[in-house]
């Protein structure tokens, strides 16, 4: 229920469960968490994001190690962590799904009116889950989820499909992390339930895009807290079937939530990615506050490092 993580930070966790915010508010151990219990102005409730890319962020000291070994190794608890890599088009698609959910009978004219008003969801997607900056390092590897699972299947699972399970809900001072465990079917993790496909009301799920077993799929995430600091509220005009911000300015701090994937890599095993592919999918990112990594670079220095690696890769 409670532990100190490897960064010496206190975290409250619920093993084998993805507890939504409403449920977390009823947990006695979280009664004193002011961020969790702050009343939030009206906002888009649980927009559904379909994310098909993932990212692994690290610091400079780990870059050469990853490149020299041509891949990734597990860390604490033999896990390799990836976050969702959310792009602008993902936010716009989630906005469209949200509008169809609350206004299923919109006319073409009303849809056009909504487009003319402009996007509203990006005004709420301001938490670290949506930022290009990172609190964990200056270097980001970005891969398609399909490619990552395909490599994992071929190298770790002996060609069988990886198993995705509900791992934990971890709660920090202002952050809720929903983690998904990915493991080989040859390894037993009976204490964790299988992850669903996101068709129910679960916080997240995994949905395949096809039925041919190619592993092409995406994470379905019903975001509950997209703004660490919500600056605007929401107005829903049912008569005109439009949604817009309410014109008020708020500056209260709230919880924010996100989804991560924890790939199980038994000690001694490497998830191999060839050096050229690693460099091709490597970008520099600015350090965000609070910075939790071991060593922080300026964005310019990180960009120089990436450029140097790209140049060396073409020699």
N, C-alpha and C positions, 0 to 999 in steps of 0.2 A: 504493500500500500504506500509506503514511503521509503525513500532511499536517497543516498548522495551519489550523483553521477560522477563520471570521470573528470568533469570540469569542476568538481567540488561544489556543485549546485544542488540544492534540495529539490527533489521532484516527487510529486504524488502520482502514483500510477495505478491503473486498473487492468490487470492482466486478462487477456482473452476477451476483452470487451471494447467496443467503440461507443462510449457514453456520450449522448448529445448534451448540449449545454443545459437544457431544461433539467435533465437527470443529474448533471453535475451540481447544479444549484441546490439539490436536496441532499448532497453528501455532507455529513457533519464535519468532516475533515477540511472542507472547503468553505466553511461558514464565514471565515474571516478574510476571505479573498475579495477585496473591494472591487477589483476590476471585473470579476465574474458577476457580481451582484449590482453593478451600476445599471440603472434603467436606460435603455438605448432608444433614441428617437426612431421613428418609423424608418425602416430600411427594407430592401428586397429580401424577402424571407426564403432562404435556402435555394438560391439559384443553382442550377445543375450544370457543373462544368464537366466537359468530356476532354480529358487531357491525354495526349498520345506521346508526349516527350517527357524525359526525366533528366535531372541534372545531379552531378556530384561535384561539390565544391571543396577545394582543399587549399592549402597554403604552399608557399614557395618551396619549403623544405621537403614536401611530399612529391612535387612535380617530377624531379629527376628520378626518384625511386619508382614512380609509376611508369615513366617512359622507359627506364632502363630494364625493368622487368616485363615490359609489354603487357601491363594489365593491373588489376586491382586485387588486393588481399582483404580479408576480413579483419576487423579491428576488435573492439570490446564485444564480448559475447559471440565472437566469430561472425559478426555482421558487417555488411557493406551497405552504407546508407545512401539513398537517392531521394531527392525531392521532386515534386512535380514542376516541370518547366512550363509555365503558363504564358502564352503569347497573346498579343492583342486580338487576333482572330478568335481565340478561345473565349475571351471575355465577350466579344460581340455575339458569338454563337450562343453563349449562356444567356445573354440579354434577350435574344430572340426566343429562346425556349421559355424564359420567364414570362415574356409578354403573351406568348401563346397559351401559357398555363392560366394566367389571370384574365385574359381576354380571348377565349377560344373562338368567339364569333366576330372578331374584327373584320370589317370590310376592307377591300383593297385601298379605299380612300383613307380609312383610319390608319392602316399600316403606313401609308405614305406620309400622313400627318406626323406619325411618331418618328419617322426617319428625319423629317425636316426639323423636328425639335432637337434631334441629336442624341448621342449616346448618353445614358445616365449611369449605367452600371460601373463605368470606369471611375466615377466619382466616389464609389464606395470600395473599390478594390485597391486600397492604399496600404494594406498590411505588408509585412515582410514577405508573405507568401507570393506576392505579385511583383515584388521589386526586382530590378536588375542588380542592385547592390546585394552584398552578402555579408553576414556577420561571422562567417566561418572561414573565409579565405578570399584571396584575390583571383583565384583561377577556377573556372567552371568547365567541366566536361558535360556536353549535352548530347544525348543519344535518343533515338526513338525507343519507346517502350518495347515495341515489337522486336527491334534488333537486340536490345538488352536481354529480353526473355529467350530469344532464339539462341544467343550465345550461352546463356545459363543452361538452357535445355541440352544443348549439344555437349558442353564441357563438364557440367556438374551433374546432370540428370541422366546421362547415358542415352540421350535421345528421347526420353519420356518427358511429358509435360510437367513443368514445375507446378508445385502446389502453392496456392495463395491463401493465407489465413489471417484472421483477425488477431493481431498481436497484442497491442496495448493502446490505452489512452493515457498519455502522460501530460500532467498539468504542472505548469510553472507559474511564476508570479503573474504573467500577462499572456501566456501562450498555452494553447492546447494542441498537442500533437497526436494525430491518429496514425498509428504505424501498422503496416501490412507486412507480414512475414512471408518471404518467398523461400521455399526450400525444395530439396529433391524428394521425390516420393519414396526413396530408399531410407530416408531419415524419418524417425517418428517424433512428431510433435502433437501428441493426442490432446494435450491440455488446451490447444487453441482451435476454435471452430473455423470451418472453411469460410472464406470470403464469398459473399453472394455476387450477383451480377448487377446490383444497383437498381433492380426493378422494384424493390420494396422501399421503405422509408429509411433504410440504413444510411449512415453518414457517408459511406463510400462503398464502392464495389468495383469489380473488374468485368468488363464486357468485351467479348470478341466481336470483330467486325465481320467475320465469316464463319462458315461451318465446316471448313476444309481442314481445320487443325493446323493452320499455318502460324498461329500465335499472334496474328495481327489484332490488336485490341487497344483499349484505352481504359483509364481509370475514370469512373463516374464519382464525382465529389459534390455532395450537397453542402455548400459552404454556409456556415451559420454566423461567422464573425469575420468579416472581410476587412474591417477598418480598425487598426490599433488606436487611431484617433479619428472618430467620425466627425467630419466637419459640416455635413449637410444631412437633411432629413428627406423624406420622400412624400410626394403627393400623388395619389391615384385618383384620376378623374374618370369615374366609370361611365359618365354620360358620353364623353368624347373618346373614351377608351384610350387614354394616354397616361403615361407615367412621367413625372418630372421631379426635380428637386424642389424643396418647399421654400427656398429663399432665405431660410434662417442659417446662421452660422453657429456650429457647435464645436467645442474643443475639449470634450471630455474623453478620457482614456478608457479603453475597453479591452477585453480579451480579444485575441485573434486566434484563428484555428488554421490548421493545414494538415496535409497528408504526406507521409513518407513511406518509402519502401525499404525494407531491411532484408537484403539478400544473405542467406546463410551460406558462408564459405568455411567449411571445416578447416582447421589449422593445417597449413601446408599446401592448401589448394589455391590456385590463382585463376581469376576470371580473365582470360587472355584477350587482349585487344591489340592488334599490331600497332606499332609506333606511328606509322603514317596516319592511320585512322584516328588515333588518339589526338595527334596534333591538329588534324583537320577539324576535330570537334571541340577544340580548346579555345576558350575566349577569356579575356581579362575582365574582371568586374571590380567595381569600387567597393571598398570596405564600408560596411554600414555600422551604425552604433546601436546597441553596445556591441563591440567587436569581441568575439569569443574564440578567435583563432590564436595560434601561437605567435605569429609574426605578421605585421600589417605593412603593406606596401602602398605607395600612392598609385592611383590609377595609371598614371603615365609610366611608372616603373614596371607595373604589371603588363602593360601593353608592350613595352620594349622587350620584356622576357618572352612573351608570346610571339612577337615578330622575329626575335632571334631564333626561336625554335622552328618557326616556319621556314626561315632562310636556311637553317641547317638541314631541314628535311628535303630541300630542293637541290642541295649540293650534289 
